[in-house]
Amino acid sequence: MGGDLSADELNAAIRELWARSGGRLSPEQRMEYTRLVVAWAAASGRDEVAEAA
């Protein structure tokens, strides 16, 4: 998952990760979750700036 994804796409990836994990994240999945959440937060800011422009 790269920096090109929108906040909505990253949110969908986070939801899919939780669904795939059955609600209990392994250590590897926690690392992926953290990476996705950080990317989502950055994308959320990008999306807000794009909407304002």
C-alpha positions as CSV (number, residue, x, y, z in Angstrom):
1,M,0.0,0.0,0.0
2,G,1.6,3.2,-1.1
3,G,1.2,6.9,-0.5
4,D,-1.0,7.2,-3.6
5,L,-4.1,5.7,-1.9
6,S,-6.9,7.9,-0.8
7,A,-8.1,8.0,2.8
8,D,-11.2,6.0,1.7
9,E,-9.0,3.3,0.1
10,L,-6.8,3.1,3.2
11,N,-9.9,2.9,5.4
12,A,-11.2,0.0,3.3
13,A,-7.8,-1.7,3.7
14,I,-8.0,-1.2,7.5
15,R,-11.5,-2.7,7.6
16,E,-10.4,-5.6,5.4
17,L,-7.5,-6.3,7.7
18,W,-9.7,-6.4,10.8
19,A,-12.2,-8.7,9.0
20,R,-9.5,-11.0,7.8
21,S,-8.0,-11.2,11.3
22,G,-11.3,-12.1,13.0
23,G,-10.8,-9.2,15.4
24,R,-7.5,-10.3,16.8
25,L,-4.4,-9.0,15.2
26,S,-1.1,-10.9,15.1
27,P,2.1,-9.0,15.7
28,E,2.6,-8.7,12.0
29,Q,-0.9,-7.6,11.4
30,R,-0.5,-4.9,14.2
31,M,2.5,-3.6,12.3
32,E,0.4,-3.4,9.1
33,Y,-2.5,-1.8,11.0
34,T,-0.2,0.9,12.4
35,R,1.3,1.6,9.0
36,L,-2.2,1.8,7.4
37,V,-3.5,4.1,10.2
38,V,-0.5,6.5,9.8
39,A,-1.0,6.5,6.0
40,W,-4.7,7.1,6.5
41,A,-4.0,10.1,8.7
42,A,-1.6,11.5,6.2
43,A,-4.1,10.9,3.3
44,S,-6.9,12.4,5.3
45,G,-4.9,15.7,5.5
46,R,-4.1,15.5,1.8
47,D,-7.8,14.9,0.9
48,E,-8.9,17.9,3.0
49,V,-6.3,20.1,1.3
50,A,-7.4,18.9,-2.1
51,E,-11.1,19.6,-1.3
52,A,-10.2,23.1,0.0
53,A,-8.3,23.9,-3.2
